Amino acid sequence: MNGGLLVAGTTSDAGKSVVTAGICRWLVRQGVKVAPFKAQNMSLNSFVTREGAEIGRAQAMQAQACRVEPTALMNPVLLKPGGEQSSQVVLLGKPVGELSARGFFGGSAPAARPSSGAVSPGRRLHGGRQQRLLGTVLDCLAELRGTYDAVICEGAGSPAEINLRQTDIVNMGIARNARLPVLVVGDIDRGGVFASFFGTVALLSPEDQELVAGFLVNKFRGDVSLLEPGLDMLHGLTGRHTYGVLPFRHGLGIDEEDGLRVSLRGTVRESNVSPPVGEDVLRVAVCAIPLMSNFTDVDALAAEPGVVVRFVDRPEELADADLVVIPGTRGTVRALQWLRERGLAEALVRRAAEQRPVLGICGGFQMIGEHIEDEVESRQGPVDGLGLLPVRVRFAREKTLTRPTGEALGEHVEGYEIHHGVAEVHGGEPFLDGCRVGQTWGTHWHGSLESDGFRRAFLREVAAAAGRRFVPAPDTSFAALREEQLDRLGDLIEQHADTDALWRLIESGAPQGLPFIPPGAPA
């Protein structure tokens, strides 16, 4: 096999990332050597590869579904929003500058080409457009296709973004250039899926429509036989088959990537519902700060039986929390101001004085220090922190991207770092290259709570400080739980998709002679 597929969606959050991961895991179980690919991603949830490149966490998760190491080739362009109008551009794993939306989509953009698989930001092209990156993206895809039997690509948003089609490099732009068949995923749970499928195809040019092979219904609840007449009518209207109807399943929303929107749910996605091992539960409150990044750090806490995790944005919601987590952010100074405006800063200072557990991760660690000097991210210059830890932070122009390992609380710990802030620690007890004072902890390390032994030891300390008779489960393996989730995604594809037709699509491309659906893309 030397195949490929682009998984597009009728909307953002239609399930592209999850479906892509499921197809990848299904193929791996068939003995196919497969890799994921997303040409351009907008996300504040990112990951560091072993070679020190920053990519979207969704692509790292998909690489795990493929049982391969993630690389920068799998996500050559990453946009990290810094507000409503601008994003940091990460190219081949390295930040190359900050651009407004107009500057990226319609003005200048950085560009580079990989050589010998090396990860390098390369040269910078001024006066170009997003489309200047198409060569880089296609080179990365070609390198992956030369290495793997199949590459499963994920689109972004909708392929029918007619205002962006001219410079598109992630949906039909890459499908056209690489001759990839396109499978359109629609979320039926939110309603309007038939109109969305039809409208998506009808807003594409004839050349683009030739590659749209068919549809995949996601998150269906109920009796599939009731849906079949609509699927037959959709085929009659478009000449395209539906490749499967995936049922709604709880607990599959892993590694979300929306950069500016985080739903403040009562739990972190689908929190573990197993009863506690001890007599008490442990309550964790996560401050829902602006531009929250890598909030996936708390997934490992939510996976523990008896740990209840929720996002909060009011000081009174900290009152009954046994642990408060201040997560990472792409806007440390802005988030610090938000904490003060909301009254959360005062509540955190009071909590630390009372020796009640607080954990700051990355940007959260920086905020609970004494002082921040920022001429890079916010350009606010000197700013006072909350003063909970003896730490002074200076923002450097170079971003730290590492995969550290170490020891804390007598346990081995692995993590990853993504930050501009350089911390100078001048006191306290060492803790994962950060420090702790009493029950206030701070570190730049993301992902540390995924280390099972360390997580249990940390929760035991939190429970003791909180006076809770909580006992961590002795056998919870976060890595095993993640593997179980990925296998469930593979099961969804294997059991509810037309895998024979999907195989032919990946291997042979879109069917010939697919009809044109008017009106097509506007001139």
C-alpha positions as CSV (number, residue, x, y, z in Angstrom):
1,M,0.0,0.0,0.0
2,N,1.1,3.5,-0.7
3,G,-2.1,5.4,0.1
4,G,-3.5,8.4,1.7
5,L,-6.7,10.0,2.9
6,L,-7.8,13.5,4.1
7,V,-10.4,13.5,6.9
8,A,-12.3,16.8,6.6
9,G,-15.2,18.0,8.6
10,T,-18.4,19.9,8.1
11,T,-17.4,22.1,11.1
12,S,-14.7,22.5,13.7
13,D,-15.2,19.9,16.5
14,A,-17.0,17.5,14.1
15,G,-14.7,14.7,15.2
16,K,-11.9,14.9,12.7
17,S,-9.1,14.3,15.2
18,V,-10.8,11.4,16.8
19,V,-11.8,9.8,13.5
20,T,-8.3,10.3,12.1
21,A,-6.9,8.5,15.2
22,G,-9.4,5.7,14.9
23,I,-8.5,5.1,11.3
24,C,-4.8,5.1,12.2
25,R,-5.3,2.6,15.0
26,W,-7.5,0.4,12.7
27,L,-4.8,0.4,10.0
28,V,-2.1,-0.4,12.5
29,R,-4.0,-3.5,13.6
30,Q,-4.1,-4.6,10.0
31,G,-0.4,-4.5,9.8
32,V,-0.2,-1.2,7.9
33,K,2.7,1.2,8.6
34,V,0.8,4.4,9.0
35,A,1.5,8.1,10.0
36,P,-0.8,11.0,10.8
37,F,-0.5,14.4,9.2
38,K,-2.0,17.8,9.7
39,A,-0.6,20.5,7.5
40,Q,-1.7,23.5,9.7
41,N,-3.1,23.3,13.2
42,M,-4.4,26.1,15.4
43,S,-4.0,25.0,19.0
44,L,-2.8,25.9,22.4
45,N,-2.4,22.3,23.4
46,S,1.0,21.3,22.0
47,F,3.7,18.7,22.6
48,V,7.5,18.4,22.3
49,T,8.9,15.7,20.1
50,R,12.1,13.9,21.0
51,E,14.1,16.1,18.6
52,G,12.8,19.2,20.4
53,A,10.1,20.2,18.0
54,E,6.7,21.7,19.0
55,I,3.6,20.2,17.4
56,G,-0.1,19.9,18.2
57,R,-1.0,17.4,20.9
58,A,-3.7,16.0,18.7
59,Q,-1.0,14.9,16.2
60,A,1.1,13.5,19.0
61,M,-2.0,11.5,20.1
62,Q,-2.5,10.3,16.5
63,A,1.1,9.2,16.3
64,Q,0.5,7.1,19.4
65,A,-2.5,5.6,17.7
66,C,-0.1,4.7,14.8
67,R,2.4,3.4,17.4
68,V,5.2,5.6,16.0
69,E,7.2,8.5,17.5
70,P,5.7,11.9,16.6
71,T,7.9,14.3,14.5
72,A,7.6,17.8,13.2
73,L,6.8,16.4,9.7
74,M,3.4,15.4,11.1
75,N,2.4,19.0,11.9
76,P,4.6,21.4,9.9
77,V,2.6,24.6,10.7
78,L,1.2,25.2,14.2
79,L,-0.6,28.5,15.1
80,K,-0.7,29.3,18.8
81,P,-3.3,32.1,19.4
82,G,-2.2,35.0,21.5
83,G,-5.6,36.8,21.4
84,E,-8.4,37.3,19.0
85,Q,-6.3,38.8,16.2
86,S,-2.8,37.3,16.3
87,S,-1.0,34.0,16.7
88,Q,2.6,32.7,17.1
89,V,3.6,30.8,14.0
90,V,5.5,27.6,14.7
91,L,7.1,26.2,11.6
92,L,8.6,22.7,11.5
93,G,8.6,22.7,15.3
94,K,10.2,26.1,15.9
95,P,8.6,29.5,16.5
96,V,9.3,32.0,13.7
97,G,7.3,35.0,14.7
98,E,3.9,36.5,15.6
99,L,1.4,37.4,12.9
100,S,-2.0,38.8,12.7
101,A,-4.7,36.8,11.1
102,R,-4.7,39.1,8.1
103,G,-0.9,38.9,7.9
104,F,-1.0,35.1,7.9
105,F,-3.9,34.5,5.6
106,G,-3.4,37.5,3.4
107,G,0.0,39.0,4.0
108,S,3.5,37.9,4.9
109,A,4.3,34.4,6.2
110,P,7.4,32.5,7.1
111,A,8.4,29.6,4.8
112,A,11.0,26.8,4.8
113,R,11.6,23.4,3.4
114,P,12.9,20.4,5.3
115,S,16.2,18.9,4.2
116,S,17.2,15.3,5.2
117,G,14.4,15.3,7.7
118,A,16.0,18.0,9.8
119,V,13.8,20.3,11.8
120,S,14.8,23.9,11.1
121,P,12.8,27.2,11.0
122,G,14.7,27.9,7.8
123,R,14.5,31.2,5.9
124,R,11.8,33.8,6.3
125,L,9.9,35.1,3.2
126,H,8.5,38.6,3.5
127,G,5.6,39.8,1.4
128,G,4.3,36.2,0.8
129,R,1.1,34.6,1.9
130,Q,0.0,31.5,3.7
131,Q,0.1,29.8,0.3
132,R,3.9,30.2,0.4
133,L,3.9,27.4,2.9
134,L,2.3,25.0,0.5
135,G,5.7,23.8,-0.8
136,T,6.9,23.1,2.8
137,V,3.7,21.3,3.6
138,L,3.8,19.1,0.5
139,D,7.5,18.3,1.1
140,C,6.7,17.1,4.6
141,L,3.7,15.0,3.3
142,A,5.9,13.5,0.5
143,E,8.6,12.6,3.0
144,L,6.0,10.8,5.2
145,R,4.5,9.0,2.2
146,G,7.9,7.8,1.1
147,T,8.4,6.3,4.6
148,Y,5.0,4.9,5.5
149,D,2.5,2.7,3.7
150,A,-0.3,5.2,4.3
151,V,-0.7,8.7,5.6
152,I,-4.0,9.8,7.2
153,C,-4.3,13.5,7.0
154,E,-6.6,15.7,9.1
155,G,-8.2,18.9,7.7
156,A,-9.1,22.0,9.7
157,G,-12.4,23.6,10.2
158,S,-14.4,23.0,7.0
159,P,-13.1,22.5,3.4
160,A,-15.8,24.9,2.3
161,E,-14.3,28.0,3.9
162,I,-14.8,29.9,0.7
163,N,-13.1,33.0,2.0
164,L,-9.9,31.1,2.6
165,R,-9.9,28.7,-0.3
166,Q,-7.4,30.7,-2.4
167,T,-4.6,30.2,0.1
168,D,-5.7,27.0,1.7
169,I,-3.0,24.6,2.6
170,V,-4.7,22.2,5.0
171,N,-8.0,21.1,3.3
172,M,-8.7,21.0,-0.4
173,G,-5.4,22.9,-1.2
174,I,-3.4,19.9,0.0
175,A,-5.9,17.3,-1.3
176,R,-5.7,18.8,-4.8
177,N,-1.9,19.0,-4.8
178,A,-1.4,15.5,-3.3
179,R,-4.4,13.9,-5.1
180,L,-5.9,12.7,-1.8
181,P,-9.4,11.4,-1.5
182,V,-11.5,13.3,1.0
183,L,-13.8,11.9,3.6
184,V,-16.2,14.5,5.2
185,V,-17.1,13.9,8.9
186,G,-20.3,15.4,10.2
187,D,-21.5,15.6,13.9
188,I,-25.1,14.5,13.8
189,D,-25.5,15.1,17.6
190,R,-25.6,18.9,17.0
191,G,-28.2,18.5,14.2
192,G,-28.3,19.5,10.6
193,V,-25.8,16.9,9.4
194,F,-27.5,16.3,6.0
195,A,-27.6,20.0,5.1
196,S,-24.0,20.3,6.2
197,F,-22.9,17.4,4.1
198,F,-24.7,18.6,1.0
199,G,-23.7,22.2,1.5
200,T,-20.1,21.4,2.0
201,V,-19.9,19.6,-1.3
202,A,-22.0,22.2,-3.1
203,L,-19.7,25.0,-2.1
204,L,-16.6,23.4,-3.6
205,S,-15.3,23.9,-7.2
206,P,-15.7,21.1,-9.7
207,E,-12.0,20.2,-9.3
208,D,-12.4,20.0,-5.5
209,Q,-15.6,18.0,-5.7
210,E,-13.9,15.3,-7.7
211,L,-11.9,14.4,-4.6
212,V,-14.7,14.3,-2.1
213,A,-15.4,10.6,-2.0
214,G,-18.2,10.5,0.6
215,F,-19.3,11.0,4.2
216,L,-18.9,9.7,7.7
217,V,-21.6,10.3,10.3
218,N,-20.3,10.8,13.8
219,K,-21.9,10.8,17.3
220,F,-25.2,9.1,16.3
221,R,-27.6,8.1,19.1
222,G,-30.4,5.6,18.4
223,D,-31.5,3.1,15.8
224,V,-29.4,3.4,12.6
225,S,-32.3,2.0,10.5
226,L,-34.1,5.3,11.1
227,L,-31.2,7.2,9.5
228,E,-30.8,5.0,6.5
229,P,-33.6,6.7,4.3
230,G,-31.7,10.0,4.8
231,L,-28.4,8.4,3.8
232,D,-30.1,7.0,0.7
233,M,-31.5,10.4,-0.3
234,L,-28.1,12.0,0.4
235,H,-26.5,9.5,-2.0
236,G,-29.2,10.3,-4.6
237,L,-28.5,14.0,-4.2
238,T,-24.7,13.9,-4.3
239,G,-23.8,10.6,-5.9
240,R,-21.6,9.9,-2.8
241,H,-21.7,7.0,-0.3
242,T,-21.7,7.3,3.5
243,Y,-18.7,5.2,4.7
244,G,-20.1,4.6,8.2
245,V,-22.3,5.8,11.1
246,L,-20.3,6.0,14.3
247,P,-22.3,5.8,17.5
248,F,-22.0,8.3,20.3
249,R,-19.5,7.1,22.9
250,H,-18.6,8.8,26.1
251,G,-15.0,9.4,27.1
252,L,-13.4,9.7,23.6
253,G,-12.7,13.5,23.6
254,I,-8.9,13.1,24.0
255,D,-6.4,15.9,23.4
256,E,-8.6,18.7,22.2
257,E,-7.0,21.4,20.1
258,D,-9.3,24.4,19.9
259,G,-7.1,27.3,20.5
260,L,-9.5,30.0,21.8
261,R,-12.4,28.0,23.1
262,V,-12.4,25.7,26.1
263,S,-15.8,24.5,27.4
264,L,-15.9,25.0,31.2
265,R,-17.5,21.7,31.9
266,G,-18.1,20.3,35.3
267,T,-15.4,17.7,34.6
268,V,-12.5,17.4,32.3
269,R,-14.2,15.9,29.2
270,E,-15.4,12.5,30.6
271,S,-13.9,12.3,34.1
272,N,-13.4,8.8,35.6
273,V,-16.5,7.6,37.4
274,S,-14.9,4.8,39.4
275,P,-15.5,4.9,43.1
276,P,-12.6,6.0,45.3
277,V,-10.3,3.5,46.9
278,G,-10.3,5.3,50.2
279,E,-13.2,6.8,52.1
280,D,-13.0,10.3,50.5
281,V,-12.9,11.8,47.1
282,L,-10.4,14.5,46.2
283,R,-11.6,17.7,44.6
284,V,-9.4,19.5,42.1
285,A,-10.3,23.0,40.8
286,V,-8.5,24.2,37.7
287,C,-8.4,27.9,37.2
288,A,-9.9,28.6,33.7
289,I,-7.4,31.4,32.8
290,P,-7.4,33.2,29.5
291,L,-5.5,31.5,26.6
292,M,-5.3,28.3,28.7
293,S,-2.7,26.0,27.1
294,N,-2.0,22.3,27.7
295,F,-5.0,21.9,30.0
296,T,-4.5,18.2,29.1
297,D,-2.1,18.2,32.0
298,V,-5.0,17.5,34.4
299,D,-6.3,14.6,32.4
300,A,-4.2,12.2,34.4
301,L,-5.8,13.5,37.6
302,A,-9.2,13.0,36.2
303,A,-8.3,9.4,35.3
304,E,-7.7,8.6,39.0
305,P,-10.7,6.9,40.7
306,G,-12.1,9.2,43.3
307,V,-10.6,12.4,41.9
308,V,-13.1,15.0,40.7
309,V,-11.7,17.7,38.4
310,R,-13.6,20.8,37.3
311,F,-12.7,24.2,35.7
312,V,-13.5,27.2,37.8
313,D,-13.5,31.0,37.3
314,R,-14.9,32.4,40.6
315,P,-13.0,32.6,44.0
316,E,-15.9,30.9,45.9
317,E,-15.4,27.8,43.8
318,L,-11.9,27.3,45.4
319,A,-13.4,27.1,48.9
320,D,-14.1,23.3,48.9
321,A,-11.2,22.4,46.6
322,D,-8.5,20.1,48.0
323,L,-6.1,21.1,45.2
324,V,-6.1,24.2,43.0
325,V,-4.2,23.9,39.7
326,I,-3.2,27.0,37.7
327,P,-2.4,25.7,34.2
328,G,-0.3,27.0,31.4
329,T,-1.2,29.9,29.2
330,R,-0.1,31.8,26.1
331,G,-0.6,35.0,28.0
332,T,1.0,34.9,31.4
333,V,0.7,38.6,32.2
334,R,-2.9,38.8,30.8
335,A,-3.9,35.7,32.8
336,L,-2.3,37.2,36.0
337,Q,-4.4,40.4,35.5
338,W,-7.5,38.2,35.0
339,L,-6.8,36.4,38.3
340,R,-6.7,39.7,40.1
341,E,-9.8,41.1,38.4
342,R,-11.8,38.0,39.3
343,G,-10.7,37.9,42.9
344,L,-9.0,34.6,42.4
345,A,-5.5,36.1,43.1
346,E,-6.5,37.1,46.6
347,A,-8.1,33.7,47.2
348,L,-4.9,31.9,46.0
349,V,-2.7,34.0,48.3
350,R,-5.0,33.3,51.3
351,R,-5.1,29.6,50.4
352,A,-1.2,29.4,50.3
353,A,-1.0,31.1,53.6
354,E,-3.3,28.5,55.0
355,Q,-1.1,25.7,53.7
356,R,-3.7,24.4,51.3
357,P,-2.3,22.8,48.2
358,V,-1.7,24.9,45.0
359,L,0.0,23.7,41.9
360,G,1.2,26.1,39.2
361,I,2.3,24.6,35.9
362,C,4.3,26.6,33.3
363,G,2.5,29.9,33.0
364,G,0.7,29.1,36.3
365,F,4.2,28.6,37.9
366,Q,5.3,32.0,36.5
367,M,2.3,33.8,37.9
368,I,2.7,32.6,41.5
369,G,6.3,33.7,41.6
370,E,7.5,37.1,42.9
371,H,8.3,39.0,39.7
372,I,7.9,38.8,35.9
373,E,9.9,40.7,33.4
374,D,8.2,40.4,30.0
375,E,9.4,42.2,26.9
376,V,8.5,39.3,24.6
377,E,5.0,37.9,25.1
378,S,2.9,40.8,26.5
379,R,5.7,43.5,26.3
380,Q,4.4,44.8,29.6
381,G,7.9,44.9,31.1
382,P,8.1,44.4,34.9
383,V,5.0,42.9,36.6
384,D,4.6,41.7,40.2
385,G,3.6,38.1,40.6
386,L,1.5,36.7,43.4
387,G,4.6,36.1,45.5
388,L,3.7,32.6,46.6
389,L,7.1,31.2,45.5
390,P,10.6,32.7,45.6
391,V,10.9,32.8,41.8
392,R,11.7,35.6,39.4
393,V,10.9,35.1,35.7
394,R,12.4,36.8,32.7
395,F,10.9,36.2,29.2
396,A,13.5,35.2,26.6
397,R,13.0,35.5,22.9
398,E,14.1,31.9,22.4
399,K,11.5,29.3,23.4
400,T,12.5,26.4,25.6
401,L,11.4,23.1,24.0
402,T,12.7,20.1,25.9
403,R,11.8,16.6,27.2
404,P,13.2,16.6,30.8
405,T,13.3,13.6,33.1
406,G,14.0,13.7,36.8
407,E,12.8,12.6,40.3
408,A,10.4,14.1,42.8
409,L,8.8,12.7,45.9
410,G,11.0,9.6,45.5
411,E,9.5,8.8,42.1
412,H,10.8,8.9,38.5
413,V,9.1,11.7,36.5
414,E,9.0,12.5,32.7
415,G,7.6,15.7,31.2
416,Y,8.0,18.3,28.5
417,E,8.7,22.1,28.5
418,I,7.2,24.8,26.2
419,H,7.9,28.3,27.4
420,H,9.6,31.6,26.9
421,G,9.8,32.4,30.6
422,V,13.2,31.6,32.3
423,A,12.7,31.1,36.0
424,E,15.4,32.1,38.6
425,V,14.6,30.1,41.8
426,H,16.2,31.5,44.9
427,G,14.7,29.5,47.7
428,G,12.2,26.9,48.7
429,E,12.6,23.1,48.2
430,P,13.5,21.9,44.7
431,F,10.6,20.5,42.7
432,L,10.9,19.4,39.0
433,D,13.3,22.3,38.1
434,G,10.9,24.6,40.0
435,C,10.3,24.7,43.7
436,R,7.8,24.2,46.5
437,V,7.1,26.2,49.7
438,G,4.9,24.4,52.1
439,Q,1.9,23.2,50.1
440,T,2.5,25.5,47.1
441,W,4.2,23.8,44.2
442,G,5.5,25.2,40.9
443,T,7.1,23.7,37.8
444,H,7.5,24.4,34.1
445,W,7.1,20.7,33.3
446,H,4.0,19.7,31.4
447,G,2.9,16.1,31.5
448,S,4.5,15.2,34.8
449,L,1.3,13.9,36.3
450,E,1.2,11.2,33.6
451,S,4.0,9.5,35.5
452,D,2.0,7.1,37.6
453,G,4.2,6.7,40.7
454,F,4.8,10.5,41.0
455,R,1.1,11.2,40.5
456,R,0.2,8.8,43.4
457,A,2.8,10.3,45.7
458,F,1.7,13.8,44.9
459,L,-2.0,13.0,45.5
460,R,-1.1,11.4,48.8
461,E,0.6,14.6,49.9
462,V,-2.4,16.7,48.7
463,A,-4.8,14.4,50.6
464,A,-2.8,14.6,53.8
465,A,-2.6,18.4,53.6
466,A,-6.3,18.6,52.9
467,G,-7.2,16.2,55.7
468,R,-8.9,13.8,53.2
469,R,-9.0,10.0,53.7
470,F,-8.3,9.7,50.0
471,V,-6.1,6.8,48.8
472,P,-4.8,6.7,45.2
473,A,-5.6,3.5,43.3
474,P,-2.5,1.3,43.3
475,D,-2.8,0.2,39.7
476,T,-4.0,3.1,37.6
477,S,-1.8,3.4,34.5
478,F,-2.4,6.5,32.5
479,A,-0.5,5.1,29.5
480,A,-2.7,2.0,29.6
481,L,-5.9,4.0,29.8
482,R,-4.8,6.1,26.8
483,E,-4.1,2.9,24.9
484,E,-7.5,1.6,25.8
485,Q,-9.1,4.8,24.5
486,L,-7.2,4.6,21.2
487,D,-8.2,0.9,20.8
488,R,-11.9,2.0,21.4
489,L,-11.4,4.5,18.5
490,G,-10.1,1.7,16.3
491,D,-13.0,-0.5,17.4
492,L,-15.4,2.2,16.3
493,I,-14.0,2.3,12.8
494,E,-13.7,-1.5,12.5
495,Q,-17.2,-2.1,13.8
496,H,-19.2,0.8,12.3
497,A,-17.4,1.9,9.2
498,D,-17.4,0.2,5.8
499,T,-13.8,-0.8,6.2
500,D,-13.5,-2.6,2.8
501,A,-14.7,0.6,1.0
502,L,-12.4,2.7,3.3
503,W,-9.4,0.5,2.4
504,R,-10.1,0.9,-1.3
505,L,-10.4,4.7,-0.8
506,I,-7.1,4.9,1.0
507,E,-5.3,2.7,-1.5
508,S,-6.8,3.8,-4.8
509,G,-8.1,7.3,-4.3
510,A,-11.5,8.9,-4.9
511,P,-14.0,7.0,-7.2
512,Q,-14.0,8.2,-10.8
513,G,-17.0,10.0,-12.2
514,L,-18.4,11.6,-9.1
515,P,-21.1,14.1,-10.1
516,F,-20.8,17.9,-9.8
517,I,-23.2,19.4,-7.3
518,P,-24.1,23.0,-8.2
519,P,-23.6,25.9,-7.6
520,G,-20.0,25.1,-6.8
521,A,-17.5,27.6,-5.4
522,P,-18.3,31.3,-6.1
523,A,-16.2,32.9,-8.7
